[in-house]
Amino acid sequence: MSTIIVAAIVFAAVAYVVYRQFFSGASGCDDCSNVGCPLIDQTQVSKILNK
């Protein structure tokens, strides 16, 4: 019985990751324009700050 429960949890976790990655439309930091984003381009930050 515990194997079925563990398998269900693993399957749900994988499904959640696939959904967030491909189907939810969350862009992550691709169009990020704030400094709090860890993947923001430094030239983009300097352009924003120099305006």
VENPEDA-V955880 format. One record per residue. RES is the residue in three letters. PHI is phi in whole degrees, -180 to 180 (* if undefined). OMEGA is omega as a letter, one per 20 degrees, with the letter a starting at -180 (* if undefined). D_CENTER is the distance of its C-alpha to the mean C-alpha in whole Angstrom. Layout:
RES|PHI|OMEGA|D_CENTER  RES|PHI|OMEGA|D_CENTER
This chain:
MET|*|a|33  SER|-66|r|31  THR|-64|r|30  ILE|-66|r|29  ILE|-66|r|27  VAL|-64|r|25  ALA|-64|r|24  ALA|-66|r|23  ILE|-66|r|20  VAL|-65|r|19  PHE|-62|r|19  ALA|-65|r|17  ALA|-66|r|15  VAL|-66|r|14  ALA|-63|r|14  TYR|-64|a|12  VAL|-65|r|9  VAL|-63|r|11  TYR|-62|a|11  ARG|-65|a|7  GLN|-75|a|7  PHE|-115|a|10  PHE|-114|a|12  SER|-80|a|10  GLY|80|r|10  ALA|-70|a|7  SER|-91|a|7  GLY|66|a|5  CYS|-106|a|8  ASP|-62|a|10  ASP|-115|a|12  CYS|-75|r|12  SER|-127|r|15  ASN|-106|a|16  VAL|-73|a|16  GLY|-71|a|14  CYS|-79|a|11  PRO|-73|a|12  LEU|-107|a|11  ILE|-72|a|14  ASP|-75|a|17  GLN|-66|r|20  THR|-68|r|22  GLN|-66|r|20  VAL|-64|a|21  SER|-68|r|24  LYS|-65|r|25  ILE|-66|a|23  LEU|-73|a|25  ASN|-87|r|29  LYS|-74|*|29
